[in-house]
């Protein structure tokens, strides 16, 4: 059967719509992980995904009578665009059933190519069941996104290009897995011609249907799937793809959402392109595999499978990327509630870049500070915690605490009846090391900071909100302090948000 796929792949009809995508060297990532990383840039296809290869190969082989009846497909987005483009090229109608959770950018792209879109259910499987019934009712051809030999062969043309573009030694090719069509096509070609190359699948920990199926020895249907990497959110893998993966795939790596966000950043830093979560899956798996196997100086290929990213997801990706790379430490530190403690704490942090700072006076004896700090790696995080604790500051590591990262960091604060003579100002600090210490060094030692909030927004200036206890008779001295400081500032004492929630 694998031999059959070699012929199918070599004779696949894909280049009427698809282009041969580059195999790009990723210099920054390669240097960091001490292996040569090559990215197969399927994000550069006309529909920003590899899926048009399989869809067109399938549809180009349909008879004119079948095409006249139109086609039906189910997709989380990328296969939908492939089918829509193929239908436009072949002059037939297409109806695509998509989950209601599909990013709007993908829905708009499908409709722009003339296909009809129906939204049904929360996952691919919900859309799939509806689409199969619809195809029977309309007597139309159902174009499966992965469990079809012609679709698998179309995706396999990627492997044909990789081996032609890099005929030298390759240790492994890393492939994202949803239903299994892409990895099945790649493995069928690679293992026939270059069995020495490992083919390694990558799945999210919360959408690991193929991993679970291979472990069990039969297809396992997940009760639910994570939707962050929506392009691979499949509850049940295909029969044919399961068979091929069982026979040909060397290993499957599981990664979490933070690791995917870090991989999106890795790809951006080397290519200046933003891939979608499922498009970065292979890079996340590659990095995990290198660490797991202590791999050095090997050639590793990763499929950047798609770039249909919703813009509003970028905020989440940028916040979580540093955590996924373990380049941000999230700490809860207890300091004495007295003038000078805050300055001592900041001195202990040293020249490290502070990504976030949350503090509100709550107790006359001690203060709890929620802080994010840029670090080089996990070892530096642990070393920083040691330094703080050796200096008498109780420190809790919140880096892996999901509630802290998702919720508490945005909720630190509230009212305090203990705060007397508090004045509230908003500042723009130059976003560079030393800006906070400059502020603290200029400030009078007998004024107590009662509220502090800062988040690094990636701008030229850090936006900081500060509450300071300044007795009425020292207001003139405070105004002189502001004038000497040289930072832009705004008096927020009459701001209704302060009066309602913090004062």
C-alpha angles and dihedrals in degrees: 000000000000089000088055089056092053090059092042091053095046091052098039119136104227110117096076085077107007129070129214100257124215125261098221128196113234102212102180096046091043092054092048097050096033096236131101106255121196122190120211099214104217086147085077095065118116091260091037092247142077091238096094089069095065096035094053095043089054097045096042088062095054118105120251090250092055092046090052089062089057129232135265126206140175119216146154086226119285098066087047091059091047092052092044092051092046091050090050091050094046095042099240134124121256132197115195123196111204132181114259087240093064113125111258092235090066094045091051092048092053093049091047088062092056101258122135113241126208120185115215133165132338101276141036091261092057090051091045095057091049092047094050091053091046092052091053092049092049094039087231130146114263112221106208115213095222118347098079127092093226092050091047091049092050091054089046090067086079089068090049089056094045094054091046093047094046110027092167129086118314119182097196145347116218117210132184114237127211110141091348104249097122097047091043092056093044094046093047091056099037097046091050095052106020109022090167090071114089116228109207125185125212126206135171113255089241096048102042102137096139094046091050091045095051090047091051097041093234136064110284118201114215117224090221139357135213113253102204091093091040094172091069099034096127124146097195126029122219125272094235094041091050090051093050094044091049090054102038115020116097101201145340124225122202121211135179130233094263090056089050091051090050089051091052087056092047091054092046092052092053101037106017086232126122114221125193120254094264088046090059095044095096093053091050089051093046091055092047091049093050090052093044094050098034087234120187135184097357130136110246126183123202126188111231089202105183149356105201094129124163107233094224090062092065093082091059092044094051092048094049100038095081090048090050090053090043088238094127126061118204111203138178108209128186115212132175113268099239137103112282097026093098091050092049090051092051090049090056090053087059121188094337116129112252111220097183139005126188124175137151127177108248109148132036091224106043143011130215115217123195109204139173118204130187112237135174095234146335092282091061090051091055091046091052091051089052091052093051094047093047087057093055098261113131106225131192118196108228097171093111096033105112095193091052093048097044103036121000094058088063096043104050107124139046135152127319124197089194095068113100126188093003118173122188126216134172117216140188108220119193100256096239137101113283098029093109094045090050088055093048094046091054094046121093112260093229096057112094122217106228100174133023130173127171134158127180105237096178092251130126090259132045113230109224131182115199134182115198129184105230119168114231092248090059097052092104091053089050092053090052089051090054092050093050094045095070096210123125110254142177129204106234100175093112095042108125091220089061093044093049101042112018114020 
